[in-house]
Amino acid sequence: MRINPNHLTLAGLLTGIAGAITLHFNYFLAFILILASFSMDVLDGRLARKTRPTRTGAYFDSVSDKTVEASVITSFVILSQSLPWGVLSASLSILISYVKQGSGKKINTVFDRAQRMIFFLIIMLLHSVNKEYSYTLILVFNVFCVIAVAQAFVKKFREISASG
């Protein structure tokens, strides 16, 4: 049986959700699982581009990405008790993807999913050392998210305006 991109997407989804759950009792293992999930997300895209990408695969990948992102951020918010800033983090992070969706071309921002997930992994690591660092970085995360939402909105608005 050949591995196709959807297999990697499913493995990344399950690994990411497992990482979000594991965050509550084994920080190191959670970090490894979330990093593995992120790696599988990169690999599924590369494999899809080398084979024949499908619309269903792209949709599955997109939903999987948002599910893992929301699960990890929500789990961390619960663990760190960083409400309401943490809830704002999850909302803004998903909002970036929503504002970018439906574009005929790829819209890049200063804080796309890869940067958000790496930044969030750094927040998790620092939280294990000193919780105060993670609260400050959550605020910085939110600022970058707001900038990215505005940037994506302007780019998308210009694209729509140019097409008529």
Buried (B, 14 or more C-beta within 10 A) or exposed (E): EEEBBBBBBBBBBBBBBBBBBBBEEEBEEBBBBBBBBBEBBEBBBEBBEEEEBEEEBBEBBEEBBBBBBBBBBBBBBBBBEBEEBBEBBBBBBBBBBEBBEEEEEEBEBEBBBEEBBEBBBBBBBBBEEEEEBBBEBBEEBBEBBBBBBBBBBEBBEEBEEEEE
